[in-house]
Amino acid sequence: SSRQTERVLQVYFAGKRELSDDGCKVLAEGLQNKRTLKNLILSGCSRIGNKGFKALAEGLKINQTLTSINLSECYNIGDEGCKALAEGLKINRALTSIHVSGIIF
């Protein structure tokens, strides 16, 4: 079922340190199509850089069901990635919680 697919997506990316910019782009494309995903945990995905966060921001602009995202310990987010996420969050009205502990801005 669709609901089971969403659960698998959550579990698959939680703490996957090997997730990179390219993987994040694929994830962002999925965000544009997923209508029931509520929580996305990318904690510890330290290989995601500015390109990945820019792609994620584009997905957030379209997705209106995600309510929580955890980016804790995603150390490679730079100024460009932060700016892109901020732009995505300006448009996304569903997201109510974003976790960024362990990131130095």
HELIX and SHEET records of a PDB file:
HELIX    1   1 SER A    2  PHE A   13  1                                  12    
HELIX    2   2 ASP A   21  ASN A   33  1                                  13    
HELIX    3   3 ASN A   50  ILE A   62  1                                  13    
HELIX    4   4 ASP A   79  ILE A   91  1                                  13    
SHEET    1   A 3 ASN A  39  ILE A  41  0                                        
SHEET    2   A 3 SER A  68  ASN A  70  1                                        
SHEET    3   A 3 SER A  97  HIS A  99  1                                        
END                                                                             
